[in-house]
Amino acid sequence: MDVMLDQDEVELLSGLLRNALADLREEIYHTETAAYKTDLKMDEALLKGLLIKFSAAVPVHQG
């Protein structure tokens, strides 16, 4: 799937992903249930992957 975003959209989504990652790390730290912690760590890996993709993306400028 291809999604075309402008620079402002990339910056906004990157910021939201970074905030979500920070919140998730805090939740992982406070989680006591091993199975849930494992699930959260899988989500953390997905978020990190998305951030890498966004940092490598070249935004399309419109207009």
C-alpha positions as CSV (number, residue, x, y, z in Angstrom):
1,M,0.0,0.0,0.0
2,D,1.3,3.5,-0.9
3,V,0.3,6.6,1.1
4,M,1.3,10.0,0.0
5,L,1.9,12.5,2.7
6,D,3.2,16.1,2.8
7,Q,5.9,17.2,5.2
8,D,3.5,18.5,7.8
9,E,1.6,15.2,7.8
10,V,4.8,13.2,8.2
11,E,6.0,15.4,11.0
12,L,2.6,15.2,12.8
13,L,2.4,11.4,12.5
14,S,6.1,11.0,13.5
15,G,5.4,13.0,16.7
16,L,2.3,11.0,17.5
17,L,4.2,7.8,17.0
18,R,7.1,9.0,19.3
19,N,4.5,10.0,22.0
20,A,2.8,6.6,21.7
21,L,6.1,4.9,22.0
22,A,7.0,6.8,25.1
23,D,3.6,6.0,26.7
24,L,3.9,2.4,25.7
25,R,7.4,2.1,27.3
26,E,6.0,3.5,30.5
27,E,3.1,0.9,30.4
28,I,5.6,-1.9,29.7
29,Y,7.6,-0.8,32.8
30,H,4.6,-0.9,35.0
31,T,3.0,-4.1,33.7
32,E,3.3,-7.1,35.9
33,T,1.6,-9.7,33.8
34,A,4.2,-11.5,31.6
35,A,1.9,-12.3,28.7
36,Y,0.6,-8.7,28.5
37,K,4.1,-7.4,28.8
38,T,5.1,-9.6,25.8
39,D,2.2,-8.2,23.8
40,L,3.2,-4.7,24.6
41,K,6.7,-5.3,23.6
42,M,5.5,-6.6,20.2
43,D,3.5,-3.4,19.8
44,E,6.7,-1.5,20.8
45,A,8.6,-3.2,18.0
46,L,5.9,-2.3,15.5
47,L,5.9,1.3,16.6
48,K,9.7,1.4,16.2
49,G,9.4,0.0,12.8
50,L,6.9,2.6,11.8
51,L,9.1,5.4,13.1
52,I,12.0,4.0,11.0
53,K,9.8,4.0,7.9
54,F,8.7,7.6,8.6
55,S,12.2,8.8,9.1
56,A,13.3,7.3,5.8
57,A,10.3,8.6,3.9
58,V,10.7,11.4,1.4
59,P,7.5,13.5,1.6
60,V,5.7,14.5,-1.5
61,H,5.3,18.3,-1.8
62,Q,2.0,19.4,-3.3
63,G,1.3,22.6,-5.1
